[in-house]
Amino acid sequence: MSKDNLDFPKFEEKSACYFHIDFKRQFNPNEIDNVPINAPRDKRKEIILNRIKNNVHFTKRSLALELDVDEKTILRDLEVLKRENKIIFKGSEKSGVWKIINNFH
């Protein structure tokens, strides 16, 4: 992990019987458009924009569960909206928020 400049995995004990290992995947901008054909990307983007516009708190996980998609799909949607100059992230990774860019209508 160190050699490739990657984040170390996080280990979490769930119970006496099992544990969870979380590997942080490196983001590849070339994967943004690799959303399955049957996924309603425009609808998800609209929902995300409405949540941000109305200051509704959400996490990638909560939105993924609600929309029945993977968290990586929500991350790609957020990256697409960012690339389209519709949103920007302000603050730290844990307490920051997404904001609508003022000149976006």
C-alpha positions in Angstrom: 0.0 0.0 0.0 2.8 2.4 0.9 4.8 1.6 -2.2 1.8 2.5 -4.4 0.8 5.5 -2.3 -2.5 4.0 -1.4 -4.5 4.4 1.8 -4.3 1.5 4.2 -7.4 -0.5 4.7 -9.6 0.0 7.8 -10.4 -3.0 9.9 -13.6 -3.1 11.9 -14.8 -5.9 14.2 -18.5 -6.4 13.7 -18.9 -9.1 16.3 -17.0 -12.1 17.7 -17.8 -14.0 14.5 -16.8 -11.6 11.7 -15.0 -8.4 10.8 -15.1 -5.8 7.9 -12.2 -4.6 5.9 -12.7 -1.3 4.0 -10.3 -0.6 1.1 -10.5 3.0 -0.2 -10.5 2.8 -4.0 -8.5 5.3 -6.0 -10.8 7.4 -8.1 -10.3 7.1 -11.8 -12.0 10.0 -13.8 -12.2 7.8 -16.8 -14.8 5.6 -15.0 -17.3 8.5 -14.6 -19.2 7.6 -17.7 -19.3 3.8 -17.0 -22.7 3.8 -15.5 -24.9 0.9 -16.6 -27.2 1.7 -19.5 -30.4 0.9 -17.5 -29.4 3.3 -14.6 -31.6 6.5 -14.6 -28.6 8.8 -14.3 -30.5 12.0 -15.2 -33.1 11.3 -12.5 -30.4 10.6 -9.9 -28.6 13.9 -10.8 -31.9 15.8 -10.5 -32.5 14.3 -7.1 -29.0 15.1 -6.0 -29.3 18.7 -7.2 -32.6 19.1 -5.5 -31.2 17.8 -2.2 -28.3 20.3 -2.4 -30.5 23.2 -3.4 -32.9 22.6 -0.5 -30.0 22.0 2.0 -31.2 18.5 2.7 -28.5 16.5 4.5 -27.5 13.3 2.8 -24.6 10.9 2.7 -23.4 8.9 -0.3 -24.5 5.8 1.6 -28.0 7.1 2.4 -28.6 8.3 -1.1 -27.3 5.0 -2.6 -29.7 3.0 -0.4 -32.6 5.3 -1.2 -32.0 5.1 -5.0 -31.0 1.4 -4.9 -27.6 1.9 -6.4 -24.0 1.5 -5.2 -22.2 4.2 -3.4 -19.7 4.3 -6.2 -22.5 5.2 -8.6 -23.5 8.2 -6.4 -19.8 9.2 -6.3 -19.7 9.1 -10.1 -22.9 11.2 -10.3 -21.4 13.8 -7.9 -18.2 13.9 -10.0 -20.2 14.4 -13.2 -22.2 17.3 -11.6 -18.9 18.8 -10.5 -17.3 18.4 -13.9 -20.4 20.1 -15.4 -19.8 23.0 -13.0 -23.1 22.6 -11.3 -21.9 21.8 -7.8 -18.8 22.3 -5.6 -17.7 20.7 -2.3 -16.9 23.1 0.5 -15.2 22.1 3.8 -13.5 19.0 5.1 -14.2 15.5 4.0 -16.2 14.6 7.1 -18.1 17.9 7.8 -18.1 19.6 4.4 -21.2 20.1 2.2 -22.0 20.2 -1.5 -23.1 23.6 -2.8 -24.8 24.7 -6.1 -22.6 26.9 -8.2 -24.3 30.3 -8.3 -24.1 30.8 -12.1 -25.7 27.4 -12.7 -29.5 27.6 -13.4 
